Amino acid sequence: MNAGIRAAPTPPNCSTRSANAATSAAGGPCAVTCRPCAPAGGPPRSAKHLTVRRATHLITSHPGHLDENAALRLKKLLARCRELDAVTACVESFAQMMADLDGHRLPAWLEQAEATDLPPLKSLVNGVRQDLAAVTAGLSMQWNSGRVEGNVNRIKRIKRDGYGRASFDLLRLQILHAD
């Protein structure tokens, strides 16, 4: 470990005992990266552990598409970690802005995201502000580059399949006459 870098202290009830275990703003273990352990000498917890992937799915899913159990898990998760509650509010408002094609709400969303004081969201805000006009246009217009990106991916797949075996002429024919 570098002399200038210090690892964050591990919460006393963290089962992972990793040097980079996160804690929530309330001082308790973060609901995603740490699991509270059973008391010393006691049996391990039998509850299903909430992974980062599951938490991300809960946060990014449309609230109307969650079943009762998932909605309850999300509510418990957000109650345990204020940072995730702020991120969820930003995700929901951005998703609504995308669905409604309301690019004019982007400056207000940038202020909301910056007010969370979370470094990843601040970094996103700085990146969006560098090309604000393009992002606003992308959120306001109904046109997108989905068809172009699909064709690019199709051409890349054809090239990958024929790598080392096909000449340029064969590649050209496959691209032009592919299904």
Salt bridges, closest charged atoms under 4 A:
ASP102 OD2 - ARG105 NH1 3.06
GLU111 OE2 - ARG129 NH2 3.02
GLU114 OE1 - ARG129 NH1 3.23
ASP117 OD1 - LYS122 NZ 3.32
ASP161 OD2 - ARG157 NH1 3.35
